[in-house]
Amino acid sequence: MRERHPYLGESGSIVALAHRGFSREGLENSMKAFQAAVDLGFRYVETDAHGTADGVAVALHDASLDRTTDRVGLVSSLPSSEVLGARIGGVEPVPLLEDVLGTWPELRVNIDVKAVSGIGPVADAIERTGSHARVCVASFSARRRVATLKRLSRPVATSAGTSEAAGFFAVGALGRGVGAALRRVDLLQIPAQMGRTTLLTSRHVTAAHRVGREVHVWTVNETAEMTRLLEMGVDGLVSDRADLLRDVLIARGSWS
């Protein structure tokens, strides 16, 4: 059985993740959004990371600056000075991942390594801040995740990539082969459904728990769905509506 990583906190606690921080103003992945989540009482945030042309990790979801900032261009092709000069929503600077990790020393951070350019820079930011015990490294690509882990001096928590999650869904409902599918990770971060197709069932959750893996579901923004998944037994929820998620957990006596 894999040893429980400190990132996950106490067994039985619900991991409530503020997705890209919390902002109703379109300021995702900004320091203002992360501070808003902290002010709400969140102990976990989710963020994304890319590497600039000169090897600096920034907290940004997209490969380019175009959608969320007042500048354009691929992050991996631009120097950090130009990326950091961009303003999210025209007002908030793109943050360094190192600043997200260093500003709130107790905050647990789920980092999605979005591209190959982020592998080294993300590892460097974790090393410089010594935040191994409160970080989960995730990626849709298991190769990117593993490459990032190889650069670290100490273990971090890890989440399944797309291929591993697919393997889990293929065998999870049967209750067999789950340990092999998830042998390299601490938890699953998965959608409850894809389009109109429901993916996650209580049998999947039970199967993951049987081999000591947690199940965190993204991105859940409706209170009824939050409640349904919690009653199913999931261990964590990722939400853009951190305010609603907190209210649901308080009502259930699960907010810490």
VEXDREN-2710 file (C-alpha; in Angstrom, 1 decimal):
% VEXDREN-2710
k/r/px/py/pz
1/MET/0.0/0.0/0.0
2/ARG/1.4/3.4/-1.0
3/GLU/2.2/5.7/2.0
4/ARG/-0.2/8.6/2.4
5/HIS/1.4/11.9/1.2
6/PRO/1.1/14.9/3.6
7/TYR/-0.5/16.9/0.8
8/LEU/-3.7/14.9/1.3
9/GLY/-4.1/15.9/5.0
10/GLU/-5.9/13.7/7.4
11/SER/-7.6/10.6/6.2
12/GLY/-11.4/11.2/5.7
13/SER/-11.1/14.9/5.2
14/ILE/-12.6/16.5/2.1
15/VAL/-10.1/18.2/-0.2
16/ALA/-11.7/21.4/-1.4
17/LEU/-9.8/22.9/-4.3
18/ALA/-10.4/26.4/-5.6
19/HIS/-9.9/26.1/-9.3
20/ARG/-7.3/28.7/-10.5
21/GLY/-8.1/30.5/-7.3
22/PHE/-11.4/32.2/-6.9
23/SER/-12.6/35.1/-9.0
24/ARG/-16.0/36.2/-10.3
25/GLU/-14.2/38.9/-12.4
26/GLY/-12.3/36.7/-14.9
27/LEU/-9.0/37.0/-13.0
28/GLU/-8.2/33.3/-13.0
29/ASN/-4.7/32.2/-11.8
30/SER/-3.9/35.7/-10.5
31/MET/-2.5/36.4/-7.1
32/LYS/-5.7/38.3/-6.3
33/ALA/-7.7/35.1/-7.1
34/PHE/-5.5/32.9/-4.9
35/GLN/-5.8/35.4/-2.1
36/ALA/-9.6/35.4/-2.4
37/ALA/-9.6/31.6/-2.0
38/VAL/-7.3/31.9/1.0
39/ASP/-9.6/34.6/2.5
40/LEU/-12.6/32.2/2.1
41/GLY/-10.7/29.7/4.2
42/PHE/-9.5/27.4/1.5
43/ARG/-6.4/25.3/2.2
44/TYR/-6.1/24.0/-1.3
45/VAL/-5.9/25.7/-4.7
46/GLU/-5.4/24.4/-8.2
47/THR/-3.2/26.1/-10.7
48/ASP/-1.6/25.5/-14.1
49/ALA/2.0/26.1/-15.1
50/HIS/3.9/26.9/-18.3
51/GLY/7.6/27.6/-18.8
52/THR/8.8/30.8/-20.5
53/ALA/11.5/30.9/-23.1
54/ASP/14.1/31.6/-20.4
55/GLY/13.0/28.8/-18.1
56/VAL/10.7/30.5/-15.6
57/ALA/7.5/28.8/-14.4
58/VAL/4.4/31.0/-14.5
59/ALA/0.9/30.2/-13.3
60/LEU/-1.2/30.4/-16.4
61/HIS/-3.7/27.9/-17.9
62/ASP/-3.3/28.6/-21.7
63/ALA/-0.3/28.1/-23.8
64/SER/-0.7/31.7/-25.0
65/LEU/-1.4/35.0/-23.4
66/ASP/-4.2/35.8/-25.8
67/ARG/-7.4/34.7/-23.9
68/THR/-6.7/35.9/-20.4
69/THR/-4.3/38.8/-20.7
70/ASP/-3.8/42.1/-22.5
71/ARG/-0.9/40.7/-24.6
72/VAL/-0.5/37.9/-27.1
73/GLY/2.0/35.2/-27.9
74/LEU/3.0/31.8/-26.8
75/VAL/4.4/31.7/-23.3
76/SER/7.1/29.2/-24.2
77/SER/8.4/31.5/-27.0
78/LEU/8.5/34.7/-24.8
79/PRO/11.0/35.8/-22.2
80/SER/9.7/36.0/-18.6
81/SER/10.0/39.8/-18.6
82/GLU/7.4/40.0/-21.3
83/VAL/5.1/37.4/-19.9
84/LEU/5.2/38.9/-16.4
85/GLY/4.4/42.3/-17.9
86/ALA/1.1/40.9/-19.2
87/ARG/-2.0/41.7/-17.2
88/ILE/-4.8/39.2/-16.5
89/GLY/-8.1/40.8/-17.4
90/GLY/-6.0/43.9/-18.1
91/VAL/-5.3/44.5/-14.4
92/GLU/-3.5/41.7/-12.6
93/PRO/0.0/40.5/-13.4
94/VAL/0.7/36.9/-14.5
95/PRO/2.3/35.4/-11.4
96/LEU/5.4/33.4/-11.0
97/LEU/4.6/29.9/-9.8
98/GLU/7.3/30.4/-7.2
99/ASP/5.3/33.4/-5.8
100/VAL/2.2/31.3/-5.6
101/LEU/4.1/28.6/-3.6
102/GLY/6.0/31.1/-1.5
103/THR/3.4/33.7/-0.6
104/TRP/1.2/31.3/1.5
105/PRO/3.5/28.9/3.2
106/GLU/0.7/26.6/4.5
107/LEU/-1.3/26.6/1.3
108/ARG/-1.5/23.2/-0.6
109/VAL/-1.1/23.7/-4.3
110/ASN/-2.2/21.3/-7.1
111/ILE/0.0/22.1/-10.1
112/ASP/-1.0/21.0/-13.6
113/VAL/2.1/20.9/-15.8
114/LYS/0.5/22.0/-19.1
115/ALA/3.5/21.6/-21.5
116/VAL/7.0/20.2/-21.9
117/SER/8.3/23.8/-21.4
118/GLY/7.0/23.7/-17.8
119/ILE/8.8/20.5/-16.7
120/GLY/12.1/22.0/-15.5
121/PRO/10.8/25.4/-14.4
122/VAL/8.0/23.8/-12.3
123/ALA/10.5/21.5/-10.6
124/ASP/12.8/24.4/-9.9
125/ALA/10.0/26.4/-8.3
126/ILE/9.1/23.5/-6.0
127/GLU/12.8/23.0/-5.1
128/ARG/13.5/26.7/-4.4
129/THR/10.4/27.0/-2.1
130/GLY/10.8/23.6/-0.5
131/SER/7.1/23.0/-0.9
132/HIS/7.3/19.3/-1.6
133/ALA/5.0/18.3/1.3
134/ARG/2.2/20.5/0.2
135/VAL/2.3/20.1/-3.6
136/CYS/0.5/17.7/-6.0
137/VAL/2.0/17.5/-9.4
138/ALA/-0.5/16.6/-12.1
139/SER/-0.6/16.6/-15.9
140/PHE/-2.8/15.1/-18.6
141/SER/0.5/13.6/-19.8
142/ALA/2.0/11.0/-17.5
143/ARG/5.3/11.5/-19.2
144/ARG/5.4/15.2/-18.3
145/ARG/4.5/14.4/-14.7
146/VAL/7.2/11.7/-14.4
147/ALA/9.8/14.0/-16.0
148/THR/9.0/16.7/-13.5
149/LEU/9.2/14.2/-10.6
150/LYS/12.7/13.0/-11.7
151/ARG/14.0/16.6/-11.2
152/LEU/12.8/16.8/-7.5
153/SER/14.9/15.9/-4.5
154/ARG/11.9/14.8/-2.4
155/PRO/8.5/13.2/-3.2
156/VAL/5.4/15.2/-4.0
157/ALA/1.8/13.9/-4.3
158/THR/0.9/12.8/-7.8
159/SER/-2.3/12.6/-9.8
160/ALA/-3.1/10.3/-12.7
161/GLY/-2.7/11.4/-16.3
162/THR/-5.2/10.7/-19.1
163/SER/-3.9/7.3/-20.0
164/GLU/-3.8/6.2/-16.4
165/ALA/-7.3/7.5/-15.8
166/ALA/-8.5/5.7/-18.9
167/GLY/-7.0/2.5/-17.5
168/PHE/-8.8/3.0/-14.2
169/PHE/-12.2/3.6/-15.9
170/ALA/-11.6/0.4/-18.0
171/VAL/-11.2/-1.8/-15.0
172/GLY/-12.5/0.2/-12.0
173/ALA/-16.2/-0.8/-12.3
174/LEU/-15.0/-4.5/-12.2
175/GLY/-13.0/-3.9/-9.1
176/ARG/-10.0/-5.7/-10.6
177/GLY/-6.7/-4.3/-11.8
178/VAL/-7.1/-0.9/-10.2
179/GLY/-3.9/-1.2/-8.2
180/ALA/-1.9/-1.8/-11.4
181/ALA/-3.6/1.1/-13.2
182/LEU/-2.8/3.5/-10.4
183/ARG/0.5/2.1/-9.1
184/ARG/2.4/5.3/-9.9
185/VAL/0.1/7.9/-8.4
186/ASP/-1.5/9.0/-5.1
187/LEU/-4.9/10.0/-6.4
188/LEU/-7.2/10.4/-9.4
189/GLN/-8.4/13.8/-10.6
190/ILE/-11.1/13.1/-13.1
191/PRO/-14.4/14.5/-14.5
192/ALA/-17.6/12.9/-13.3
193/GLN/-18.8/12.8/-16.8
194/MET/-17.8/13.5/-20.4
195/GLY/-20.5/15.3/-22.3
196/ARG/-23.7/13.5/-21.4
197/THR/-21.9/10.3/-20.6
198/THR/-21.5/9.5/-16.9
199/LEU/-18.0/8.1/-16.2
200/LEU/-17.7/7.9/-12.4
201/THR/-19.8/5.6/-10.3
202/SER/-19.8/4.6/-6.7
203/ARG/-18.2/1.3/-7.7
204/HIS/-15.2/3.2/-9.2
205/VAL/-14.8/5.2/-6.0
206/THR/-14.9/2.0/-3.9
207/ALA/-12.4/0.4/-6.1
208/ALA/-10.0/3.3/-5.8
209/HIS/-10.4/3.4/-2.1
210/ARG/-9.7/-0.3/-1.8
211/VAL/-6.1/0.3/-3.2
212/GLY/-5.6/3.5/-1.1
213/ARG/-6.2/6.1/-3.8
214/GLU/-8.3/9.2/-3.4
215/VAL/-10.8/10.4/-6.0
216/HIS/-11.0/14.2/-6.7
217/VAL/-13.5/15.4/-9.3
218/TRP/-13.3/18.5/-11.6
219/THR/-14.7/21.0/-12.3
220/VAL/-17.9/21.0/-10.2
221/ASN/-19.8/24.3/-10.0
222/GLU/-23.4/23.3/-9.1
223/THR/-24.4/22.6/-5.5
224/ALA/-26.6/19.7/-6.4
225/GLU/-23.7/18.0/-8.2
226/MET/-21.3/18.7/-5.4
227/THR/-23.7/17.1/-2.9
228/ARG/-24.3/14.0/-5.2
229/LEU/-20.6/13.4/-5.6
230/LEU/-19.9/13.8/-1.9
231/GLU/-22.6/11.3/-1.1
232/MET/-21.0/9.0/-3.6
233/GLY/-17.9/9.1/-1.4
234/VAL/-15.4/11.2/-3.5
235/ASP/-12.5/12.7/-1.5
236/GLY/-12.2/16.0/-3.2
237/LEU/-13.9/18.5/-5.4
238/VAL/-12.4/21.1/-7.7
239/SER/-14.6/24.1/-8.3
240/ASP/-14.7/27.6/-9.9
241/ARG/-17.4/28.4/-7.3
242/ALA/-15.3/28.2/-4.2
243/ASP/-18.0/30.2/-2.4
244/LEU/-20.7/27.6/-3.1
245/LEU/-18.4/24.6/-2.4
246/ARG/-17.6/26.1/1.0
247/ASP/-21.3/26.5/1.8
248/VAL/-22.0/22.9/0.8
249/LEU/-19.2/21.6/3.0
250/ILE/-20.2/23.8/6.0
251/ALA/-23.8/22.5/5.7
252/ARG/-22.5/19.0/5.7
253/GLY/-20.1/19.6/8.6
254/SER/-17.2/18.8/6.4
255/TRP/-15.5/22.2/6.2
256/SER/-12.2/22.4/8.0
END
